[in-house]
Each structure stands twice: as structure tokens, then as C-alpha cells.
């Protein structure tokens, strides 16, 4: 791959399919795979050779990490939403046109593409569904006894609608900060070390 590859041109594509990414990575040296999920999610399952820089670390240290990234980078997350946020973040800093793995790790696994697995854990998406559903169910039932309490469920529904419309999720961001999801600590020095490792 070289600097004139289609991946470096933002007008050609903004996503790369799992099949196309498998072709790019099958011949040895391929693009840098930058996985922006939490360290806990990454440890559970990731694409072999991917580097893990959680989105919050990338957001906090973007300018320090730019020197270690180039146009031959593919952004990866669970379903594509956080990778798209990372793409916008990096584009604002001058590194534009980075493709996102279409469908994220969900699509990658559905394509039976190779993965490395660690300890099993629930995805953030599943945790969001559990927490939101539990709050709505509990406040809905308790609202039969305590008038007005059902409005908490309405607020959760409004938050989920906003999350879908903006392609962000405040609840997911909060849950990602829990020790269960964080895994080993991620900071600038570990991020730089990961990016400097040979591909």
C-alpha cells in the first residue's frame, strides 16, 4: 500500500467492508487497524494485529498521537459509531479521509473473519440495553404506585432517541468508564507504545 491508495482519498470511500479489509490485511503488511473501543472490549475480541487506543484517550491526546498515524489507517469499533467519531476527531486535526470498518466488529465476526479472543464480557451495547430496559421496567411498574415515576422511563426513551439521531450514546460513555469495561489502564504512553509496534 502507498500514499496514493484509495484509502487515503476521502472522496473514494468512507468505509471499508470486512471482505475488503481481509484482502488488505491478508498479504502481510496492511493498513494500521486502530480499534477505538475500551480496553476491556478489545481484550474480549479484536482483529489480529489491531492497536487499541480507546476513543476517550484519542480525544484527550489526539495531537500527541497524530505523528504516529497516517492515511493508511482503518478505524474500528463495535458497530462503527465510535470509529466514525474518531474519524471526525482526526479529520478536525488534519488527518482526513480515514475509512471506518463498515459494521465494526459485529460485521467482522459475522463475516467469519479472523479474531483473537480473550475473557468473555458483555458488549457496551448489550449493557446499555440492560440498564435502559431495567430502568424503564422498574419505573414503569413503580409508577403504578408512585404517581409520576413512570416519567423516568420516558426520559430514558427520549435519551435513547437522541442517541440514535446523533449517533452518540451518553449512557454508553458512562458505562465505558466502569472498571468492568475499562480493562488495563489506557494512557498516552501505552497508546504511543502500541502505535510504534511493528505492523
Residue frames as qw, qx, qy, qz and C-alpha x, y, z in Angstrom:
[[0.000, 0.889, 0.459, 0.000, 0.00, 0.00, 0.00],
 [0.441, 0.101, 0.009, 0.892, 1.16, 3.54, -0.64],
 [0.008, 0.383, 0.303, -0.873, 0.14, 7.13, -0.07],
 [0.331, 0.154, -0.383, -0.848, -1.89, 7.11, -3.28],
 [0.041, -0.217, -0.975, -0.013, -4.12, 4.22, -2.23],
 [0.287, -0.547, -0.511, -0.598, -7.90, 4.71, -2.39],
 [0.540, -0.589, -0.540, 0.265, -7.97, 4.58, 1.42],
 [0.377, -0.291, -0.135, 0.869, -6.07, 7.86, 1.56],
 [0.066, -0.184, -0.365, -0.910, -8.64, 9.64, -0.63],
 [0.242, 0.250, 0.653, -0.673, -11.73, 10.78, 1.32],
 [0.536, 0.329, -0.150, -0.763, -13.72, 11.13, -1.91],
 [0.407, 0.175, -0.852, -0.278, -13.37, 7.42, -2.75],
 [0.653, -0.375, -0.646, -0.127, -14.84, 5.79, 0.34],
 [0.279, -0.623, 0.382, -0.623, -15.53, 6.45, 3.99],
 [0.811, -0.291, 0.426, -0.274, -15.95, 2.79, 4.93],
 [0.303, 0.409, -0.838, -0.195, -14.24, -0.48, 4.14],
 [0.884, -0.158, -0.170, -0.405, -16.13, -3.77, 4.19],
 [0.724, -0.467, 0.507, -0.035, -14.91, -6.74, 6.21],
 [0.895, 0.292, 0.279, 0.191, -14.19, -8.62, 2.97],
 [0.450, 0.822, -0.126, 0.325, -12.13, -5.74, 1.56],
 [0.305, -0.811, 0.446, -0.224, -10.23, -5.34, 4.82],
 [0.888, -0.201, 0.410, 0.059, -9.44, -9.06, 4.89],
 [0.778, 0.536, 0.104, 0.311, -7.90, -8.69, 1.42],
 [0.134, 0.899, -0.247, 0.335, -5.88, -5.66, 2.54],
 [0.470, -0.682, 0.513, -0.227, -4.52, -7.47, 5.58],
 [0.981, 0.009, 0.192, -0.042, -4.00, -10.92, 4.06],
 [0.763, 0.548, -0.153, 0.306, -0.79, -10.12, 2.19],
 [0.636, -0.056, -0.317, 0.701, 1.32, -9.28, 5.21],
 [0.170, -0.271, -0.228, 0.920, 1.78, -5.58, 5.85],
 [0.023, 0.672, 0.640, 0.371, -1.59, -3.88, 5.56],
 [0.107, -0.725, -0.030, -0.679, -3.15, -0.75, 6.98],
 [0.065, 0.120, -0.691, 0.710, -2.85, 0.21, 10.64],
 [0.443, -0.526, -0.656, -0.310, -6.01, -1.06, 12.35],
 [0.017, 0.224, -0.449, 0.865, -6.91, 1.43, 15.07],
 [0.422, -0.490, -0.755, -0.111, -9.53, -0.03, 17.42],
 [0.055, -0.419, 0.213, -0.881, -11.15, 2.76, 19.47],
 [0.710, -0.499, -0.422, -0.263, -13.21, 0.56, 21.80],
 [0.511, -0.751, 0.338, -0.245, -12.46, 0.33, 25.51],
 [0.108, 0.519, -0.846, 0.059, -9.53, -1.82, 26.58],
 [0.538, -0.023, 0.756, -0.373, -11.99, -4.28, 28.12],
 [0.775, 0.501, 0.159, -0.349, -13.88, -4.69, 24.84],
 [0.438, 0.700, -0.550, -0.126, -10.61, -5.00, 22.95],
 [0.169, -0.397, 0.884, -0.179, -9.35, -7.73, 25.25],
 [0.719, 0.167, 0.549, -0.392, -12.56, -9.69, 24.74],
 [0.728, 0.370, 0.514, 0.263, -12.20, -9.85, 20.96],
 [0.097, 0.829, -0.195, -0.516, -10.21, -7.95, 18.34],
 [0.795, 0.597, -0.107, -0.001, -8.79, -8.22, 14.86],
 [0.844, -0.230, 0.094, 0.475, -5.28, -9.74, 14.92],
 [0.533, 0.182, 0.126, 0.817, -2.67, -7.00, 14.71],
 [0.097, -0.843, -0.301, -0.435, -5.08, -4.20, 15.66],
 [0.307, 0.118, -0.438, 0.837, -3.88, -1.44, 18.00],
 [0.301, -0.718, -0.627, -0.011, -6.18, -0.32, 20.81],
 [0.145, 0.064, -0.199, 0.967, -6.48, 3.41, 21.51],
 [0.003, 0.622, 0.752, -0.216, -9.81, 3.95, 23.32],
 [0.169, 0.751, 0.378, 0.514, -11.84, 6.89, 22.00],
 [0.370, -0.921, -0.118, 0.023, -11.51, 8.85, 25.24],
 [0.647, -0.443, 0.262, 0.562, -7.70, 8.50, 25.12],
 [0.463, 0.354, 0.461, 0.669, -7.68, 9.54, 21.46],
 [0.048, -0.892, -0.335, -0.300, -9.88, 12.52, 22.28],
 [0.500, -0.842, 0.014, 0.204, -7.62, 13.61, 25.16],
 [0.497, -0.546, 0.457, 0.495, -4.30, 13.10, 23.33],
 [0.717, 0.632, 0.295, 0.011, -5.20, 13.48, 19.66],
 [0.285, 0.921, -0.266, 0.004, -2.45, 15.95, 18.83],
 [0.367, -0.624, 0.689, 0.019, 0.20, 13.80, 20.54],
 [0.718, 0.054, 0.694, 0.022, -0.91, 10.71, 18.61],
 [0.600, 0.750, 0.040, -0.275, -1.15, 12.29, 15.15],
 [0.103, 0.735, -0.642, -0.192, 2.57, 11.76, 14.46],
 [0.324, -0.209, 0.922, -0.022, 2.02, 8.01, 14.84],
 [0.594, 0.478, 0.615, -0.202, -0.94, 7.79, 12.46],
 [0.046, -0.287, 0.533, 0.795, -1.14, 8.12, 8.69],
 [0.589, 0.237, -0.191, -0.748, -3.59, 7.85, 5.81],
 [0.570, 0.109, -0.795, -0.177, -3.13, 4.06, 5.81],
 [0.115, -0.035, 0.778, -0.617, -5.24, 3.68, 8.97],
 [0.456, -0.365, -0.645, -0.493, -8.61, 1.94, 9.29],
 [0.278, -0.286, 0.486, -0.778, -10.76, 2.81, 12.31],
 [0.505, -0.190, -0.829, -0.149, -12.58, 0.01, 14.13],
 [0.332, -0.233, 0.532, -0.743, -15.12, -0.17, 16.96],
 [0.429, 0.134, 0.844, -0.294, -18.09, -2.36, 17.92],
 [0.495, 0.590, 0.636, -0.041, -20.56, -1.24, 15.23],
 [0.461, 0.465, 0.317, 0.686, -18.99, 1.80, 13.57],
 [0.155, -0.931, -0.275, -0.180, -20.36, 4.71, 15.62],
 [0.526, -0.773, 0.133, 0.328, -17.31, 5.36, 17.80],
 [0.633, -0.014, 0.430, 0.644, -14.98, 4.83, 14.86],
 [0.243, 0.736, 0.402, 0.487, -16.94, 7.49, 12.95],
 [0.326, -0.943, -0.067, 0.032, -16.48, 9.86, 15.90],
 [0.660, -0.456, 0.310, 0.511, -12.75, 9.10, 15.86],
 [0.532, 0.386, 0.452, 0.603, -12.64, 9.83, 12.12],
 [0.013, 0.917, 0.252, 0.310, -14.25, 13.26, 12.68],
 [0.550, -0.800, 0.087, 0.225, -11.87, 13.95, 15.58],
 [0.658, -0.218, 0.411, 0.592, -8.82, 13.14, 13.46],
 [0.394, 0.620, 0.441, 0.516, -10.19, 14.99, 10.42],
 [0.173, -0.972, -0.143, -0.069, -10.51, 18.13, 12.57],
 [0.547, -0.690, 0.314, 0.355, -6.79, 17.76, 13.34],
 [0.232, 0.723, -0.476, -0.444, -5.87, 17.46, 9.65],
 [0.122, -0.185, 0.957, 0.188, -5.87, 13.68, 9.10],
 [0.644, 0.277, 0.172, -0.692, -8.95, 13.30, 6.94],
 [0.682, 0.353, -0.476, -0.429, -10.39, 10.51, 4.84],
 [0.085, -0.278, 0.937, -0.192, -9.72, 7.62, 7.21],
 [0.614, -0.149, -0.588, -0.505, -12.09, 4.73, 6.49],
 [0.542, -0.281, 0.564, -0.556, -14.19, 3.04, 9.14],
 [0.013, 0.006, -0.993, -0.118, -14.71, -0.72, 9.19],
 [0.516, -0.163, -0.310, -0.782, -18.30, -0.97, 7.94],
 [0.819, -0.333, -0.352, -0.307, -20.38, -2.56, 10.69],
 [0.287, -0.711, 0.547, -0.337, -17.42, -2.74, 13.06],
 [0.102, -0.311, 0.935, -0.137, -16.53, -5.90, 14.94],
 [0.678, 0.231, 0.521, -0.464, -20.13, -7.09, 14.66],
 [0.737, 0.598, -0.123, -0.290, -19.83, -7.29, 10.87],
 [0.199, 0.625, -0.755, 0.004, -16.25, -8.61, 11.06],
 [0.355, -0.166, 0.880, -0.270, -17.32, -11.55, 13.21],
 [0.733, 0.396, 0.358, -0.422, -20.43, -12.20, 11.10],
 [0.607, 0.671, -0.370, -0.212, -18.08, -12.49, 8.10],
 [0.970, -0.187, 0.064, 0.139, -16.15, -15.22, 9.96],
 [0.410, 0.771, -0.344, 0.346, -13.02, -13.10, 9.70],
 [0.697, -0.020, -0.557, 0.451, -10.09, -13.97, 11.98],
 [0.352, -0.820, 0.063, -0.446, -10.17, -12.70, 15.56],
 [0.393, 0.174, -0.737, 0.522, -8.18, -13.01, 18.75],
 [0.585, -0.621, -0.344, -0.393, -10.30, -13.72, 21.82],
 [0.123, 0.310, -0.671, 0.662, -9.77, -13.06, 25.50],
 [0.055, 0.260, 0.829, -0.491, -12.09, -13.30, 28.51],
 [0.057, -0.552, -0.680, -0.479, -15.77, -13.05, 27.55],
 [0.028, -0.370, -0.441, 0.817, -17.75, -10.00, 28.64],
 [0.314, 0.752, 0.574, -0.084, -20.91, -8.18, 27.64],
 [0.365, 0.378, 0.260, 0.810, -20.59, -5.54, 24.91],
 [0.005, 0.164, 0.261, -0.951, -21.40, -1.91, 25.77],
 [0.415, -0.112, -0.439, -0.789, -24.43, -2.08, 23.50],
 [0.580, -0.316, -0.745, -0.088, -25.82, -5.03, 25.47],
 [0.332, -0.269, -0.564, 0.706, -25.08, -3.27, 28.77],
 [0.168, 0.021, -0.037, -0.985, -26.92, -0.14, 27.57],
 [0.542, -0.232, -0.586, -0.557, -29.96, -2.26, 26.66],
 [0.538, -0.312, -0.738, 0.263, -29.88, -3.94, 30.10],
 [0.191, -0.231, -0.399, 0.867, -29.58, -0.69, 32.08],
 [0.277, -0.008, -0.194, -0.941, -32.10, 1.27, 29.99],
 [0.562, -0.237, -0.681, -0.406, -34.57, -1.61, 29.90],
 [0.461, -0.302, -0.722, 0.418, -34.25, -2.21, 33.66],
 [0.030, -0.172, -0.264, 0.948, -34.83, 1.46, 34.47],
 [0.417, -0.070, -0.368, -0.828, -37.86, 1.67, 32.17],
 [0.582, -0.261, -0.754, -0.154, -39.34, -1.57, 33.54],
 [0.384, -0.272, -0.646, 0.601, -38.71, -0.67, 37.20],
 [0.070, 0.171, 0.172, -0.968, -40.01, 2.90, 36.98],
 [0.442, -0.133, -0.532, -0.710, -42.97, 1.79, 34.85],
 [0.562, -0.346, -0.751, 0.012, -44.03, -0.76, 37.46],
 [0.315, -0.312, -0.505, 0.740, -43.27, 1.54, 40.39],
 [0.123, -0.068, -0.165, -0.976, -45.23, 4.28, 38.61],
 [0.467, -0.421, -0.687, -0.363, -48.38, 2.25, 39.31],
 [0.550, -0.567, -0.515, 0.333, -47.83, 3.01, 42.99],
 [0.308, -0.554, -0.055, 0.771, -45.89, 6.30, 42.89],
 [0.455, 0.823, 0.340, -0.024, -47.55, 8.78, 40.51],
 [0.203, 0.948, -0.221, -0.109, -45.19, 10.40, 38.02],
 [0.547, -0.526, 0.610, 0.228, -42.34, 7.91, 38.45],
 [0.765, 0.365, 0.498, 0.182, -43.06, 6.46, 35.01],
 [0.316, 0.946, -0.053, -0.057, -41.72, 9.73, 33.56],
 [0.397, -0.644, 0.602, 0.256, -38.20, 8.49, 34.31],
 [0.649, 0.151, 0.704, 0.246, -38.79, 5.81, 31.68],
 [0.444, 0.852, 0.276, 0.030, -40.00, 8.49, 29.29],
 [0.077, -0.916, 0.348, 0.185, -36.76, 10.41, 29.86],
 [0.553, -0.306, 0.723, 0.278, -34.74, 7.26, 29.14],
 [0.614, 0.514, 0.579, 0.155, -36.73, 6.77, 25.93],
 [0.245, 0.967, 0.013, -0.063, -36.02, 10.38, 24.93],
 [0.314, -0.741, 0.543, 0.239, -32.33, 9.85, 25.65],
 [0.625, -0.005, 0.735, 0.262, -32.21, 6.70, 23.51],
 [0.514, 0.763, 0.386, 0.074, -34.00, 8.51, 20.67],
 [0.031, 0.961, -0.237, -0.137, -31.48, 11.36, 20.88],
 [0.512, -0.476, 0.666, 0.260, -28.64, 8.82, 20.93],
 [0.657, 0.330, 0.638, 0.229, -29.95, 7.22, 17.74],
 [0.368, 0.904, 0.217, 0.034, -30.45, 10.55, 15.96],
 [0.023, -0.935, 0.352, 0.043, -27.00, 11.89, 16.88],
 [0.870, 0.273, -0.380, 0.154, -25.19, 8.54, 16.68],
 [0.119, 0.473, -0.634, 0.601, -23.85, 9.06, 20.20],
 [0.713, -0.449, -0.516, -0.151, -24.72, 7.44, 23.50],
 [0.169, -0.699, 0.405, -0.565, -24.20, 9.18, 26.83],
 [0.864, -0.362, 0.229, -0.264, -25.19, 6.03, 28.74],
 [0.938, 0.238, -0.097, 0.231, -22.68, 4.00, 26.76],
 [0.348, 0.663, -0.355, 0.559, -19.96, 6.57, 27.50],
 [0.491, -0.615, 0.373, -0.492, -20.79, 6.40, 31.22],
 [0.973, -0.147, 0.145, -0.105, -20.80, 2.60, 31.22],
 [0.779, 0.482, -0.249, 0.312, -17.46, 2.54, 29.38],
 [0.030, 0.711, -0.458, 0.533, -15.88, 4.20, 32.43],
 [0.846, -0.433, 0.164, -0.266, -16.81, 1.34, 34.76],
 [0.301, -0.584, 0.750, 0.082, -13.87, -0.87, 35.85],
 [0.760, 0.177, 0.623, -0.057, -15.60, -3.85, 34.21],
 [0.656, 0.724, 0.207, 0.044, -15.30, -2.17, 30.81],
 [0.043, 0.938, -0.327, -0.103, -12.00, -0.41, 31.17],
 [0.942, 0.163, -0.124, 0.267, -9.65, -3.36, 31.43],
 [0.660, -0.204, -0.072, 0.719, -6.00, -2.35, 31.76],
 [0.048, -0.830, -0.122, 0.542, -5.40, 1.37, 32.09],
 [0.600, 0.512, 0.342, 0.512, -5.01, 3.17, 28.76],
 [0.175, -0.871, -0.024, 0.459, -3.00, 6.38, 28.63],
 [0.401, 0.857, -0.248, -0.206, -0.77, 8.32, 26.25],
 [0.137, -0.615, 0.768, 0.114, 2.37, 6.27, 26.87],
 [0.569, 0.063, 0.819, -0.024, 0.64, 2.91, 26.32],
 [0.608, 0.713, 0.266, -0.228, -1.07, 4.34, 23.23],
 [0.241, 0.835, -0.450, -0.206, 2.22, 5.52, 21.74],
 [0.341, -0.383, 0.857, 0.053, 3.89, 2.19, 22.54],
 [0.660, 0.337, 0.659, -0.124, 1.06, 0.33, 20.78],
 [0.543, 0.815, 0.058, -0.194, 1.31, 2.53, 17.70],
 [0.045, 0.783, -0.597, -0.169, 5.10, 2.18, 17.47],
 [0.671, -0.149, 0.726, 0.020, 4.97, -1.62, 17.42],
 [0.026, 0.236, -0.740, -0.630, 5.71, -3.12, 14.00],
 [0.719, 0.187, 0.023, -0.669, 2.62, -3.92, 11.93]]
